[in-house]
């Protein structure tokens, strides 16, 4: 018995977000391999030809894929946005590797790292969109009213600390407690 699935895909196609990726690599062969890998997975590529392009074209919202080396180390201060490094024979410095979203050993593997970055950015945007205004203060239970929050005064405003939302009155009370604790510590240090 032989089953024929025809053109049926076993895995459903997932809507993917395509991104424009800046590519900077001093070696021509490495740059071409990176571009081929990114175009193969559907991303558009813009190649940076000169070192000065790192300072002028790389913005906070665009992803840069760069080849490690002394030229990138020299331009490190001008790199402001997200960054994926390609080792390709040269290890990045600890400072540069700490700033990078990912470090890839071979240029042909860069497509997976870029897809992961784009997916993480998309998921973060979805979470940020779903996050609505707070409903109640986590400390005192006061309800949140968007119309009153627009008015003057801090008592009606809410501040978020992760999953905790505090009204302005509770924030001020906590600030007062913190100031008192700091003055008591200062007095104890002065006495010793």
C-alpha positions in Angstrom: 0.0 0.0 0.0 1.4 3.4 -1.0 0.1 6.7 0.2 0.2 9.7 -2.1 0.0 13.0 -0.4 0.4 15.0 -3.7 1.4 18.6 -3.0 0.2 18.6 0.6 2.6 20.2 3.0 3.1 18.4 6.2 3.9 21.5 8.1 1.6 24.6 7.7 3.2 27.7 6.3 3.7 30.3 9.0 3.5 33.9 8.1 7.0 35.2 8.3 8.1 38.8 8.7 10.8 39.8 6.3 13.4 42.3 7.3 15.9 44.5 5.6 19.3 43.5 6.9 22.5 45.6 6.6 25.6 43.5 5.7 29.1 44.7 6.4 32.1 42.4 5.6 35.5 43.5 4.5 36.1 40.2 2.6 34.2 39.9 -0.6 33.6 36.1 -0.4 32.3 36.3 3.1 29.9 39.2 2.1 28.6 37.2 -0.8 28.0 34.1 1.3 26.1 36.2 3.9 24.0 37.8 1.2 23.2 34.5 -0.4 22.2 33.0 2.9 19.9 35.9 3.8 18.3 36.2 0.3 17.8 32.4 0.4 15.5 32.7 3.4 13.6 35.7 2.0 15.2 38.8 3.6 16.2 41.9 1.7 19.9 42.9 2.0 21.6 46.2 1.8 25.4 46.0 1.7 27.6 48.5 3.4 30.7 49.1 1.3 32.7 51.5 3.5 33.6 51.8 7.2 31.9 55.2 7.3 28.6 53.5 6.3 28.5 51.9 9.8 28.3 55.3 11.4 25.8 56.8 8.9 23.4 54.0 7.9 23.2 51.7 10.9 20.3 52.9 13.0 18.6 51.5 16.1 15.8 49.7 14.3 17.9 48.0 11.6 19.8 44.7 12.0 23.5 44.7 11.1 25.3 41.5 10.2 29.0 42.1 10.4 32.2 40.1 10.0 34.5 40.2 13.0 37.9 41.7 12.6 40.1 44.7 13.4 38.1 47.1 11.2 34.9 46.3 13.1 36.7 46.6 16.4 37.8 50.1 15.4 34.3 51.1 14.3 32.6 49.6 17.4 31.7 52.9 18.9 29.6 53.8 15.9 27.5 50.6 15.9 24.3 51.6 17.6 21.6 49.0 16.8 21.2 45.3 16.9 24.1 43.3 15.7 24.9 39.7 14.7 28.5 38.8 14.3 30.1 36.3 11.8 33.4 34.9 13.1 34.8 33.6 9.8 38.3 33.1 11.0 38.5 35.9 13.6 37.1 35.8 17.1 35.3 38.9 18.4 36.5 40.8 21.5 34.6 40.1 24.7 33.0 43.6 24.6 31.8 43.2 21.0 30.5 39.7 21.6 28.6 40.9 24.7 26.8 43.6 22.6 25.9 41.1 19.8 22.5 39.4 19.6 24.3 36.3 18.3 27.8 35.2 17.1 27.7 32.8 14.2 30.8 30.6 13.3 30.1 30.3 9.5 28.6 32.9 7.1 26.2 30.3 5.6 24.5 29.8 9.0 23.5 33.5 9.4 20.0 33.0 8.0 18.9 31.1 11.1 20.2 33.7 13.5 18.5 36.5 11.5 15.2 34.6 11.5 15.4 34.1 15.2 16.1 37.8 15.8 13.2 38.8 13.6 10.9 36.4 15.3 11.9 37.6 18.8 11.3 41.2 17.7 7.9 40.3 16.3 6.9 38.4 19.5 8.1 41.4 21.7 6.0 43.8 19.6 2.9 41.5 20.0 3.4 41.4 23.8 3.8 45.1 24.0 0.5 45.6 22.0 -1.4 43.3 24.3 -0.2 45.0 27.5 -3.1 47.2 28.5 -3.4 49.8 31.2 -3.3 48.5 34.8 -6.6 47.6 36.4 -5.7 48.1 40.1 -2.8 49.1 42.3 -1.0 46.0 43.5 -0.4 47.5 47.0 -3.7 49.3 47.9 -6.2 48.0 45.4 -7.2 51.4 44.0 -8.8 51.1 40.6 -7.2 52.7 37.5 -9.2 55.4 35.7 -7.7 56.6 32.4 -9.6 59.9 32.4 -8.5 60.8 35.9 -4.9 59.8 35.1 -4.7 62.6 32.5 -5.4 65.2 35.1 -2.9 67.0 37.3 -1.3 65.3 40.3 0.6 62.1 40.8 -1.9 60.3 43.0 -4.0 59.2 40.0 -1.2 57.9 37.9 0.1 54.4 37.9 3.7 53.1 37.5 4.6 49.6 36.3 7.4 47.5 37.7 7.1 44.4 35.5 3.8 42.7 36.6 3.4 45.1 39.5 1.4 48.3 39.1 1.4 50.9 41.8 -0.7 54.1 42.1 1.0 57.4 42.6 0.1 57.5 46.3 1.8 54.1 46.9 4.9 55.1 44.9 5.2 58.3 47.1 4.7 56.2 50.3 7.4 53.8 49.2 9.8 56.7 48.3 9.2 58.1 51.8 10.0 54.7 53.4 13.1 54.4 51.3 14.3 57.8 52.3 13.7 57.0 56.0 15.6 53.7 55.7 18.5 55.5 54.0 18.7 58.2 56.7 18.7 55.5 59.4 21.6 53.7 57.7 23.5 56.9 57.4 22.9 57.6 61.1 24.1 54.1 62.1 27.2 54.5 59.9 28.0 57.9 61.4 27.7 56.5 65.0 30.2 53.7 64.3 
